[in-house]
Amino acid sequence: MTFVLARRACVVAALSLLFAGSALAHGPSRQKVVEKIEIDAPAAKVWEIVGNFQDWNWHPAIAKTEGTGGNAADAKRKLTLKNGGVIDETLTKYDADGKSLSYKIDAVDVKVLPVNNYAATISVKEDGGKSVVEWKGAFYRGFMNNDPPPELSDEAGIKAVSDIYKSGLAALKAKAESK
């Protein structure tokens, strides 16, 4: 009788380890980054700068923006970065009245930006003569399998996206407040 109970306990323990191991092996989780900044300028003025999908040269990392389709859904753009990297993007939603645009990355080398399946929204809200700009994005890390190298981990993706948002929002603030 003791042998049967011991054997059952071993089977239960083995099954528990099996299921626990499979839960850990699910792959990456979707990460999210949200950054906000207050700008001492009316929302219409800020939107005039950030709301043109075909011209994001206000961002300090971007050397050149080229694209087609204007601000219509499915418009395309190619961002050439100052470090030589290239990012191809598609505009997925544009709301001029709501001062919001959403886009996704179609192609980027993970050495340029360590993320996959990236989508983002940037919006401008009026706040008593000032503006609040929110830039939020969601993505998977650059390495889609388990045990990513440090440069393609969740942390690396979060840091890279957060740095892009912070530097872009700071540049947007400086540009909008200086005009």
Disulfide bonds with the S-S distance in Angstrom:
none
